């Protein structure tokens, strides 16, 4: 919920970390978006729009502001980088009917974000069907410039792959104090995006679910700080 309380100025002011990925510079933004400058491509993942309304249908009541807050963050990223294309790497919507529950304000916000640029919706396990009534192009996966963009990493993929799904988080312990933050997870070949939604949790990169995805020697967790991204090697990472 802290991200939901940030102003647009706070979201856009963070200093992105440049990494070399697939022979190009990619900026990892502390808001949880990746900027591929050469392609003018902005990538986010796991927004889980309308998670609050999904829970409400099961009589679990959360503050109903998650969609507005997440879209405000996305609008801030679009304003910061002015992308030609925005790719959402799946689970943009918390369930397969969530796009139909979007209110007028949310639809206008998505329309404003998508205006003048391509909006690509990669389907995910939460939203396997194309979204209804929103601008953009639904795809199962996207191959662009030698990089595959999909929702869930595939172990058999040998090339560069950008994915989401796991909501990676990392835990760092220093001087007896622990810090746990969402992170980008990458070994230079695979890049797993943090969740962009304000109501989403995270799975520690030390969890066995990640087994076999990364080369240990080159793995880094790029932890999201309040105003910058911090690269942390595997020897400094702890499980939960």
C-alpha positions, 0 to 999 in steps of 0.5 A: 500500500505504500506505493499507492500513497506516493505522489506522481512526483515521487514516482517519477523522480526515482533514479533508474539503474542502467544494466546491459541486457541483450547488448543494449542498455536497459533502465530499471526504474525504482517504480518497477518498470523497465525502459528499453531506450533503443526500442522506446519500449516500457515494460511492466508486469502483474498490475492485477487491476481490480484485485480489490473488486475481485476480493469484494465479490468474496466478501473480503473488503479492501480499500477500492483504490488499487486500480486508480493508484496503479494506473496513476503509477503507469501514467507517471512512467509513460510521462517520464519515458514517453514510450512508443510501446507499452508492454504489460507482461500478463496479469494486468487484470486480477481475474478474467472478468476484471476488465469488464468491471473497470469504471469510467475513470479507469477506462479513461485513464487507460485510454489516455495512457495508450493514446498515440502509442501501442499498448500490448497486453500479454495474457497471464494465468490470472487473465488468460482471455483478451481484455474487454473494452480497453485499447491495445493488442492482446498477445500470448507472447511477444518476440522483439529484437531477439528478446522474448516477452512472456508472462511466465519464464520457460525453463527451456528458453535459452535466449533472452527472456523477460517475464513476470508472474513470480513477483520477485522480492529479495531480503537483505540483512545488514548489521542485524537489520533485515530489509525486504523489497520487491526486485528485478531478478536477472542473470543477464539472460533472463529478466523477471520483473517485479509486480507493478500493482499496489495490492500485490505481494512478493515471492523471495528469490531464494524460493525453490520456485526459481530453481533452474531459472538463473545462472548463480554466477551472474545472478543479481537481485535489483532491489527497489528502493524509495528513489533508486535501484540497488544491485545485490549479489546472491551471497548477500541475499537471505530467505524469509 
